[in-house]
């Protein structure tokens, strides 16, 4: 089997509603991943070309729901079902990441960024 052109990893991490870091999949139902799979099929993109995978915690909780597209190394935050068509059409099909959803490089794995609460000493 040929390798996938792209992998879309959708965080499925679930935390209590009052957790200070948030939760990418508060219902635990994996709805966002299901929407990606459905929309990829609607765009006639086969699962052996682009794979929409469930992911464990991607450690970008404050930016969630979090999605990352490889091999492009594009990280998206605050992704909701209504954003999926735009990501597929612009990024997956057109090769242009959706800048309004992109997590800034300086925020990825940073101890501090505008989205992360300061740790108390």
PENORBEL-V870841 format. One line per field, one symbol per residue. burial: I if it has 24 or more other ideal C-beta (glycine too) atoms within 12 Angstrom, else O. A space follows every 50 residues. Layout:
# PENORBEL-V870841
burial: ???
This chain:
# PENORBEL-V870841
burial: OOOOOIIIIIIIIIOOOOOOIIOIIOOOOIOIIOIIIOIIOOIOIOOOOI IIIIIOIIIIIIIIIIIIIOOOOIIIIIIOOOIIOIIIOOIIOOOOIIOO IIIOOOIIOOOOOOOIOOOOO
